[in-house]
Amino acid sequence: MRLGAVVLTMGNRPEELRALLDSVAKQDGDPVEVVVVGNGSPLPELTVPDLTVRTIELPENVGIPAGRNVGIEAFGPGGRDVDVLLFLDDDGLLPNTATAELCRRAFAADPELGIVSFRIADPETGVTQRRHVPRLRASDPMRSSRVTTFLGGANAVRTAVFQQVGGLPDDFFYAHEETDLAWRALDAGWMIDYRSDLVLFHPTTAPSRHAVYHRMVARNRVWLARRNLPLPLVPLYLGVWLLLTLVRRPSASALRAWFGGFAEGWRSPCGPRRPMKWRTVWRLTRLGRPPII
């Protein structure tokens, strides 16, 4: 299994980026080739012993999915120059040197495995936040399982998935792009695993730290449903998320931004619509997350 890695950065965490690259260089087995994409920012010199690092500087911030797609294409169309691509947050760190080798073994052992989601843990406390366990039953982050989505900055994807179903949705910019890809991959017959033994250290943060969080979450949720769900499920899925949002009682300003994004999701183009098969709906349900939750 040939492994590559894509790291997206805005150039504001140079020390953390270098520490991440050092941890990739220390991985057991064959070297991992890395592409670092500067998303609207210049990149520092990134010479790391025993590691091949290529850099791409984009003139503007194109968002997370489009930036990662640039990294994918740096490995050939659909990433075909390698078998598996790791996607790692620039302020993350691989604490274990066996992570890359465990990825190789996982994909080699299971030809249906398309995506692996890593466990994210705080480097100080070792705690994994519930939101970083990509399933509804998230109380035990140490339990590995099949899942229906994955974590964007801590995962590995078989490049055959990109070649079959395409990359991440560029226009999403931020939020839910992983679920869009996950649903398309599952609809094409691939499986997704959450692996608690594949760890990325990452400081504990709140997603709402991003200024565009509430708007993007709502807009992209509507786009996600419009693009991927059979028509009868679209109002069910969005209705459930509307009720959940109200139950969580966000601030007035956050709620205004959320409803603005929700309306924008209906008014604006969502990209090509390819509704999943009903058997995929049943597969998601059997995996514990029917696509209305």
N, C-alpha and C positions, 0 to 999 in steps of 0.2 A: 504493500500500500504506500503510494507516494503522497506525502502530506505537504500542504502549503498552509499559510496563515495570512489573514487579512486583518490589519489593525487600522482603524479609522481614528483620526485625531484632529483637534482644532488648534493644536500647537500650544495649548495653555498648561500642559502637564509634562514638561520635558523630562523631569526626574523620574516620574512614575512610568513614562513610556520606556525610558532606558532600562528600568528595573524589570519591566515586562519582557523586553527583548532579551535581557540576560537570562531570564527564567526559561524562555523558549530555547535559547542556545544550549541550556543544560539538559535538555530532554534526552532520554535514552533512545538508542536506535539511530536510524538514518537521520541526517539533518533535516530540519523543517525550513523551507524557503519562505521568507516573509515579504509581504508587500505592505508598506505603510502609506496610507492615503492622507494627505494633508487637506482637510475639508475647508477650503477657503483660507488657508494659512500657510506660510512658509515652514519648511521643516529644518530642524538642526541637522548637523552631521550625525549620522547614525551608523557608524562603524562599530560592529560588535564582533569580538573574536569568535571564530567557529560558527558564524551565522551569516547567511546570505540575505541581505536586506535591500530590496528595491524600493524606491520612493516615487510617489506621484503627487504633485502639488496642483490642486484644483484652484482656479482663480476666484471662486466664490463658494460659499457654503451651500451645497446642493441637498443637504439633509442626510439622515442616516442611511436609508435604504439605497438611495442613488449613489452615495459615497461608497458603500460596500459593494454595490454592483460594479463600480469602476475597479475595485480590487479583484473581484471575481474575474473580470475580463482580462486583467493583467496576466492571468494564467492561461490565456487562450480562450476562444469562444466557449462560454459556459464553464470555464475553469478546467477544460479538458486536459491540460498539461499535467494535472495531478489527479489523484483519485478522491481525496478528501480535503476539504478546506476547513481550517479552524477560524472562528471569528472571535476576537478577544478585545475587550474594552481596554483603552489605552491607560487607564488607571487600575487595571487588574494585575494579577501576578499568579503564575502557576507554581504553587508551593511544592509540588511533587514532581520528581524527574521522570516518573513512569507514565505521565498523562498521555503523551503522544503515542507511546507504545500500546497503552490500553485502548486508545481509539483505533489504532490499526487492527488490533485483535477483534474488537467489537464488530467492525465493518466486515472484516474477512470472514468471521464466523456466521454472519447473518446476512445473506444477500438481499433480504427485503428491508434491511435497516437503512433508512435514508437520512435521518437526522438524530444526533445525540445532544441532549441538553445537559450542561454541566451543573453541579451544585455551586452556588455562590455563597461564600462565607466571609464574615467580617474578619480581617486579619488580627484584630485585637481580641475579640471575644470568641471567635469561631462560630458565632450564631448565624443561622440562615433565616432570613426573613420569610414569612409565609408567602408573600407575593413572588418570591423567587423559586417557589416550588410549583411547577407548571401543571397543577391538577387541582380539583376541588378539595380533595382530602389531603390537606397540606400540613397537618399537625406533626407528621413525622418526616422531616427532610432527609433522614438517613435511609429511608426506604426507596429503593429504585423501582421503576415501573414503566410500563408503556404509558404514553401520554398523548395529548392531542395538540400541543403547541410546544414552544421552546423559548429559551431566553436569548435575546438578540446578541448580547456581548459576551456570551460564554457558551459556545456550542461548536459542533462539528457537523458538516454537511457533505454527504457524498455528492461529488460534482455531477454525477449522472442525473441527480434530481434537477439541477439547474438546466441541464441539457434537455430534459424531458418537459418540464413545466414552466421554465423561465426563471428569472431572478426575482428579487424583491420588488415591490411596487414603488417605483421612483416617486410618484406624486404624493405618497403618504407623508414624506418628509420626516415624521417622527410619530411613533405609536402604532401598534397593531400590525406592523409590516410582517412580523414573524408569524402571526396567526394566519395572515393571508397566504403566505408561502406554505405553512403547515397544512392548511386545508387543501390546497392544490396538490401537495405531495401525497396526502392521505387519499385523495380522490384518484390519484394515479396508481395507487397500490403500495406506496411506501409506508414504513412504520417509523415511529418516533419513540426514542427511549429517554427517560430521565435517569441519569447515572449519578448516584450520590458519591461514588468513589472518584469521580472526575471533578476536581475542585479548582475553582478560580477564587483567589482572595480578592475582595473588593470592599472598600469602605462602605459602611451602612449609610444610605442616603434615602431621601424621599423623592419619588418621581415628580412631585409637584414643584420641585426646585426649578424646573424649566418654566420660563415665562409663558410658553405656548401650550403647557400641559393640558389644561381643561378643554381648550378649544380643539386641539388636535385629537385628543382622546375621543371626544364626541363626534367630530367630523369623520374621522377614520373608522369609527365603529359603524356609522351609517354606510360608508363606502364598502367596508368589509362585507356587510350583509347584502348590499345591492350587487356586489360583484360575484359572491360565492354561494348564496343560499337559494334553495328552491323558493319560489314566490310565497307559498303559504307560511314559510318560516320567518320571512323578513319582518313582518310586524310583531310576531311573537318574540323574536330575539331582541329587537330594539325596545319593545315594551318592557321586557324584563330588565334591561339595562337602565331604562328610564326610572323604573321603580326603585332599583338598587341605588341609583344616584341620589334620589330624593331621600331614601332611608338613611343614607350616610350623612345627610345634612351638611353639605358644603357651605362655605360662606356665601353671602349674597353676590359678591364679585365673581367668585368661582362659578356659581350657578349661572350667572349671566353669560360668562364666557362659554360654559358648557352648552347652554341652549343656543347661543350664537353658532357654535360649531355644529350642533345637531341640525340646525336649519341649513347651514352651509353644505352639510353632507347630502341633503336632499336636492339643493339647488344646483350644485356643481357636478361636472362630469366625474364619474368614479372609475373610468377606464373600462376595459372590455368585461362584459358579463359572461361568466362561464359557471353556471350553477352546478354544484356538486350533485352526484348521483344520489338517489335515495338509499342505495346500499351503503354509501359513505356516511350518510346521516345515521344509519343503523350501526355502522362501525364506530362512529364517535360516541354513540349512546352506550354501546357495549364497553368502550374504554372508559366510561364513567363521566363523560361530559357531552351530552346531547347539545347540538348547536342552537339552543335557545337560552343557554346559561353562560 
